[in-house]
Amino acid sequence: MRPRKPIRRPISQHRFKPKKIKNRLYFIGILPPPALSQQITQIKQEFADTYGPQYALRILPHITLQNPFKAPPTMEGAFFDLLTSFAATQKPFQVRLNGFGCFPNKVSPVIFINVELNDDFALLHKNLMNFLRKEFGFSHLLARSTFSPHLTIAYKDMTPEQFERAWPDFEHRPFEATFDVNHFYFLRHDGRGWEILEEFLIGSDDDVVAGEAI
């Protein structure tokens, strides 16, 4: 009687399958100085108390440079290193805020503080978009050439009816402030809100001008 051959059981591929790294959500933006940021947050709170929308209160006051995008967290080091080098080649500038504006979308309207777009600001955005396309393969749809900088006061959970009530009160409401932009920021969503991961100095230390919001 021939001896039986040992049964070869297939090795489970799941046992040795490497754990898939989950992409995280990031964006790149400019943050106003603390005093101005607090003032903007107070306007958000006033809006929420008067008209109802609360969602914007969960977000740090910011001007978006690069819209939210997904990437594996293993890429964070590369972003930090290359964005540090990129920022050093750029030029600091001043931002002026002037009044309020809106995107009167019938489904999801937005009310915001107007940010005046000057040549230096537009150049930073253009250079950043080209950099992200070249170094990280961002598409033109993701790294967009069009740029409408603003500081959001209410969106997402604001209904068209709430917008219709609020906009006449904000349309001609005065608001003016200026601040120097010496840094931009890399932020990550932690599942509840945005956290600042890295701050990038624009230009060199000699280029930094200490300015206060007015």
Phi, psi and chi 1 to 4 in degrees:
 res  aa     phi    psi   chi1   chi2   chi3   chi4
   1 MET       -  124.8 -176.5  175.7  179.9      -
   2 ARG   -70.3  139.8  -67.3 -177.5 -179.5 -179.5
   3 PRO   -67.5  143.0   25.2  -33.8      -      -
   4 ARG   -69.8  140.2  -70.3 -175.1  178.6 -178.7
   5 LYS   -74.5  141.4  -67.3 -178.0  179.4 -179.4
   6 PRO   -61.6  140.9   22.3  -32.0      -      -
   7 ILE   -76.8  123.3  -61.0  174.3      -      -
   8 ARG   -94.4  109.0  -62.4 -177.9 -179.7  -87.0
   9 ARG   -88.4  137.3  -60.0 -175.3 -177.4  -82.9
  10 PRO   -63.2  135.8   22.3  -32.6      -      -
  11 ILE   -73.1  131.2  -61.7  174.3      -      -
  12 SER   -65.5  122.8  172.5      -      -      -
  13 GLN   -70.2  -25.0  -65.3 -178.8   -2.3      -
  14 HIS   -67.5  -28.3  -63.3  -70.8      -      -
  15 ARG   -64.6  -34.9 -174.8 -177.4  -55.4  173.2
  16 PHE  -108.4    4.2  -58.1  102.2      -      -
  17 LYS   -71.0  123.4 -171.7  175.4 -178.7 -179.7
  18 PRO   -64.4  146.0   22.4  -31.6      -      -
  19 LYS   -68.5  129.0 -173.6  176.3 -179.5 -179.9
  20 LYS   -72.4  132.1 -173.2  175.9 -180.0 -178.9
  21 ILE   -83.1  124.5  -62.2  175.0      -      -
  22 LYS   -81.1  133.2 -173.8  177.2 -179.8 -179.6
  23 ASN   -64.7  148.2  -74.4  -12.5      -      -
  24 ARG  -113.8  165.6  -56.7  -69.2  -63.5  -87.3
  25 LEU  -102.8  131.2 -166.7   61.5      -      -
  26 TYR  -131.9  161.2  -57.2   90.7      -      -
  27 PHE  -153.3  163.9   87.4   90.5      -      -
  28 ILE  -118.9  131.0  -58.9  170.0      -      -
  29 GLY  -155.1  177.8      -      -      -      -
  30 ILE  -110.9  134.2  -67.9  168.3      -      -
  31 LEU  -109.9  131.8  -55.0 -177.4      -      -
  32 PRO   -64.8  159.7  -14.8   28.4      -      -
  33 PRO   -62.2  158.6   19.0  -29.5      -      -
  34 PRO   -53.0  -44.0  -28.3   35.6      -      -
  35 ALA   -63.2  -42.7      -      -      -      -
  36 LEU   -70.9  -39.2  179.1   56.0      -      -
  37 SER   -59.1  -41.0 -176.8      -      -      -
  38 GLN   -65.0  -39.1 -176.3  177.5   10.9      -
  39 GLN   -63.5  -42.0 -173.0  178.5   -1.1      -
  40 ILE   -66.8  -39.4  -65.9  168.3      -      -
  41 THR   -62.4  -36.7  -60.6      -      -      -
  42 GLN   -63.7  -37.0  -71.2  172.9  -11.4      -
  43 ILE   -66.9  -40.5  -64.7  174.0      -      -
  44 LYS   -59.8  -43.0  -70.6 -176.0 -179.0 -177.1
  45 GLN   -65.9  -42.3 -175.2   65.4   63.2      -
  46 GLU   -58.8  -43.0  174.4 -163.0  -21.8      -
  47 PHE   -62.8  -46.1 -166.1   99.5      -      -
  48 ALA   -62.1  -42.6      -      -      -      -
  49 ASP   -65.5  -34.4  -67.7  -17.1      -      -
  50 THR   -86.1  -41.8  -55.5      -      -      -
  51 TYR  -114.7  -16.8  -54.8  103.4      -      -
  52 GLY   114.3  -42.4      -      -      -      -
  53 PRO   -60.8  132.9  -25.0   35.5      -      -
  54 GLN  -114.9  -19.2  -58.0  -81.5  -26.5      -
  55 TYR   -59.8  -40.1 -170.3   85.1      -      -
  56 ALA   -62.3  -21.7      -      -      -      -
  57 LEU   -67.8  -20.0  -80.2  166.9      -      -
  58 ARG   -81.0  -10.6  -62.6  164.5   52.5 -175.7
  59 ILE  -109.3  134.2  -46.8  -63.4      -      -
  60 LEU   -58.7  137.9  -73.5  169.6      -      -
  61 PRO   -56.4  128.6  -26.5   36.4      -      -
  62 HIS  -159.4  161.7   67.0  -84.3      -      -
  63 ILE  -113.3  120.3  -57.2  169.4      -      -
  64 THR   -76.0  128.4  -60.4      -      -      -
  65 LEU   -96.5  -46.3  -73.9  172.2      -      -
  66 GLN  -125.1  122.3  169.0   56.2   52.0      -
  67 ASN   -57.9  156.1  -72.4  -31.6      -      -
  68 PRO   -52.2  138.7  -29.8   37.6      -      -
  69 PHE  -143.1  157.2   61.6   93.1      -      -
  70 LYS  -101.1  141.3  -71.0 -176.2  176.6 -179.0
  71 ALA  -157.1  154.3      -      -      -      -
  72 PRO   -71.1  143.0   22.9  -31.2      -      -
  73 PRO   -61.4  -19.3   15.5  -26.5      -      -
  74 THR   -65.3  -15.4   52.4      -      -      -
  75 MET   -86.6   -8.0  -69.9  -68.9  -66.7      -
  76 GLU   -57.7  -42.8  -71.2  174.5    6.9      -
  77 GLY   -59.8  -41.6      -      -      -      -
  78 ALA   -65.5  -41.6      -      -      -      -
  79 PHE   -60.5  -46.1  -85.9  109.1      -      -
  80 PHE   -61.6  -47.4  -63.4  164.4      -      -
  81 ASP   -64.5  -48.8  -68.4  -17.3      -      -
  82 LEU   -73.7  -35.4  -67.6  176.1      -      -
  83 LEU   -69.3  -31.3  -77.9  170.2      -      -
  84 THR   -61.5  -45.8  -62.9      -      -      -
  85 SER   -66.0  -41.2  -60.2      -      -      -
  86 PHE   -62.0  -47.9  165.5   79.8      -      -
  87 ALA   -59.8  -34.5      -      -      -      -
  88 ALA   -65.5  -20.7      -      -      -      -
  89 THR   -92.1   -2.7   66.5      -      -      -
  90 GLN   -96.5  175.5  -57.0  -55.6  -60.3      -
  91 LYS  -118.3  128.0  178.9 -178.0  175.1 -177.1
  92 PRO   -62.0  157.6  -18.7   31.1      -      -
  93 PHE  -154.1  177.3   56.1   93.9      -      -
  94 GLN  -113.9  141.9 -169.9  174.5   80.4      -
  95 VAL  -109.9  139.4  159.1      -      -      -
  96 ARG  -118.9  129.7 -177.7  169.1 -175.1  -97.6
  97 LEU  -102.5  137.2  -49.2 -179.9      -      -
  98 ASN  -150.1   99.5 -174.6   15.6      -      -
  99 GLY    74.7 -165.2      -      -      -      -
 100 PHE  -123.6  154.8  -66.1   84.5      -      -
 101 GLY  -139.7 -179.0      -      -      -      -
 102 CYS  -154.3  157.3   69.9      -      -      -
 103 PHE  -112.7   99.1  -60.5  133.9      -      -
 104 PRO   -79.2   50.8   29.5  -33.0      -      -
 105 ASN   -62.7  134.1 -172.5  -60.1      -      -
 106 LYS   -69.1  -22.5  -67.9 -178.0  178.9 -179.7
 107 VAL   -97.5  -45.5  177.0      -      -      -
 108 SER  -139.2   77.7 -178.3      -      -      -
 109 PRO   -71.0  161.5   26.2  -33.3      -      -
 110 VAL  -135.9  139.2 -178.9      -      -      -
 111 ILE  -119.9  136.0  -68.3  178.4      -      -
 112 PHE  -146.9  168.4   53.2   82.2      -      -
 113 ILE   -88.2  130.7  -65.1  173.4      -      -
 114 ASN   -66.0  134.5  -73.7  -43.5      -      -
 115 VAL  -116.0  119.2  177.2      -      -      -
 116 GLU   -75.1  129.9  -65.0 -174.3   -4.6      -
 117 LEU   -94.7  109.1 -178.5   60.9      -      -
 118 ASN   -98.1  176.5   56.5   45.3      -      -
 119 ASP   -63.4  -41.2  -69.3  -17.9      -      -
 120 ASP   -66.8  -38.7  -69.9  -26.6      -      -
 121 PHE   -65.3  -46.4 -162.7  175.9      -      -
 122 ALA   -61.8  -36.5      -      -      -      -
 123 LEU   -68.4  -41.2 -178.1   60.4      -      -
 124 LEU   -58.3  -46.5  171.8   65.8      -      -
 125 HIS   -62.5  -45.9  178.2  -96.1      -      -
 126 LYS   -59.3  -46.3  177.3 -177.3  176.5 -179.0
 127 ASN   -65.0  -38.2  -69.7  -17.1      -      -
 128 LEU   -66.0  -42.5  178.5   61.1      -      -
 129 MET   -61.9  -44.2  -63.9  -58.0   99.8      -
 130 ASN   -63.3  -39.3  -71.3  -24.7      -      -
 131 PHE   -63.1  -46.9  166.0   82.9      -      -
 132 LEU   -66.0  -35.2  -67.7  172.3      -      -
 133 ARG   -67.3  -43.1  -66.7  167.3 -168.4  157.7
 134 LYS   -73.7  -48.1  177.8 -178.0  177.4 -178.4
 135 GLU   -84.7  -29.8  -61.5  -65.0  -22.0      -
 136 PHE  -124.4    5.0  -66.3   98.8      -      -
 137 GLY    70.8   24.4      -      -      -      -
 138 PHE   -63.2  140.1  -80.1   35.2      -      -
 139 SER   -76.9  164.9   67.7      -      -      -
 140 HIS   -68.1  -22.6  -78.9   71.8      -      -
 141 LEU   -72.7  -34.3 -176.9   62.1      -      -
 142 LEU   -83.9  -50.7 -178.4   57.4      -      -
 143 ALA   -93.5   85.8      -      -      -      -
 144 ARG   -81.7  143.5  -61.0  178.0 -178.1  177.7
 145 SER   -74.8  -33.0  -61.9      -      -      -
 146 THR   -70.2  143.9   55.4      -      -      -
 147 PHE  -148.2  119.7 -174.5   41.4      -      -
 148 SER  -128.1   80.4  -59.2      -      -      -
 149 PRO   -64.2  140.6   24.6  -33.6      -      -
 150 HIS  -162.3  164.0   57.6  -82.0      -      -
 151 LEU  -117.1  108.6  -85.0  152.1      -      -
 152 THR   -70.9  136.1  -59.1      -      -      -
 153 ILE  -105.4  -38.6  -62.7  -59.8      -      -
 154 ALA  -154.3  138.0      -      -      -      -
 155 TYR  -168.7 -177.5   77.2  122.2      -      -
 156 LYS    63.1  -63.8 -157.6  159.7 -173.3  175.2
 157 ASP   -98.9   12.8   63.2  -19.5      -      -
 158 MET   -88.5  122.4  178.8  168.5   58.3      -
 159 THR   -80.9  159.2   66.0      -      -      -
 160 PRO   -56.1  -34.3  -27.6   35.8      -      -
 161 GLU   -67.2  -40.5  -68.2   75.7   20.1      -
 162 GLN   -66.0  -38.6  -70.0  168.0  -28.1      -
 163 PHE   -62.2  -44.0  170.9   79.4      -      -
 164 GLU   -62.1  -32.6  -68.3  -63.6  -27.8      -
 165 ARG   -74.5  -40.5  -73.5  176.7   52.1 -141.9
 166 ALA   -83.6  -38.9      -      -      -      -
 167 TRP   -59.6  -41.3  178.5 -124.4      -      -
 168 PRO   -58.3  -28.3  -26.9   37.5      -      -
 169 ASP   -77.9  -24.7  -64.4  -23.2      -      -
 170 PHE  -104.2  -16.2  -81.0   82.0      -      -
 171 GLU   -56.4  -41.5 -175.7  174.3    6.4      -
 172 HIS  -115.3   14.6  -58.2  -66.3      -      -
 173 ARG   -72.9  129.6  177.3  170.9  169.7  169.5
 174 PRO   -77.0  144.4   26.7  -32.6      -      -
 175 PHE  -160.5  123.8 -176.5   89.2      -      -
 176 GLU  -137.2  138.7  -69.4 -171.7   25.1      -
 177 ALA  -163.0  153.0      -      -      -      -
 178 THR  -133.3  150.1   60.0      -      -      -
 179 PHE  -153.8  152.7   64.9   95.4      -      -
 180 ASP   -85.0  136.5  -66.2  -58.9      -      -
 181 VAL  -103.4  103.0  177.7      -      -      -
 182 ASN  -110.2   -6.8  -60.3  -50.5      -      -
 183 HIS  -144.1  156.1  -58.8   83.1      -      -
 184 PHE  -130.2  169.6   62.4   80.9      -      -
 185 TYR  -132.0  148.3  -62.4   82.6      -      -
 186 PHE  -109.9  119.9 -168.5   83.9      -      -
 187 LEU  -121.1  152.1  -61.9   94.9      -      -
 188 ARG  -130.0  142.2 -179.1  179.3   67.4 -167.7
 189 HIS   -85.2  129.1 -156.9  -82.3      -      -
 190 ASP   -99.1   10.9   63.2    5.6      -      -
 191 GLY   100.6  -19.6      -      -      -      -
 192 ARG  -120.5  -36.1  -62.4 -178.7  -57.7  -85.3
 193 GLY  -166.2 -175.9      -      -      -      -
 194 TRP   -91.5  136.2  -65.9   98.4      -      -
 195 GLU  -118.8  142.0   57.4  179.6  -19.5      -
 196 ILE   -79.4  123.2  -61.8  171.1      -      -
 197 LEU   -96.5  -36.9  -70.3 -171.6      -      -
 198 GLU  -154.4  146.7 -166.2   66.6   42.2      -
 199 GLU  -114.7  134.6  174.6 -174.1   74.0      -
 200 PHE  -118.5  125.4  -58.5   97.6      -      -
 201 LEU   -76.6  126.3  175.6   66.0      -      -
 202 ILE   -85.6  124.0  -61.3  174.6      -      -
 203 GLY    76.2 -148.9      -      -      -      -
 204 SER  -112.9  174.7   65.8      -      -      -
 205 ASP   -59.0  -31.5  -71.2  -36.7      -      -
 206 ASP   -70.2  -20.8  -65.6  -25.0      -      -
 207 ASP   -82.8  -18.4  -64.4  -37.6      -      -
 208 VAL   -68.4  129.4  174.5      -      -      -
 209 VAL  -116.5  122.8  178.0      -      -      -
 210 ALA   -74.0  118.0      -      -      -      -
 211 GLY  -132.5  152.7      -      -      -      -
 212 GLU  -119.4  145.9  -65.9 -174.5    1.2      -
 213 ALA   -67.3  144.9      -      -      -      -
 214 ILE  -119.3      -   59.3  173.2      -      -
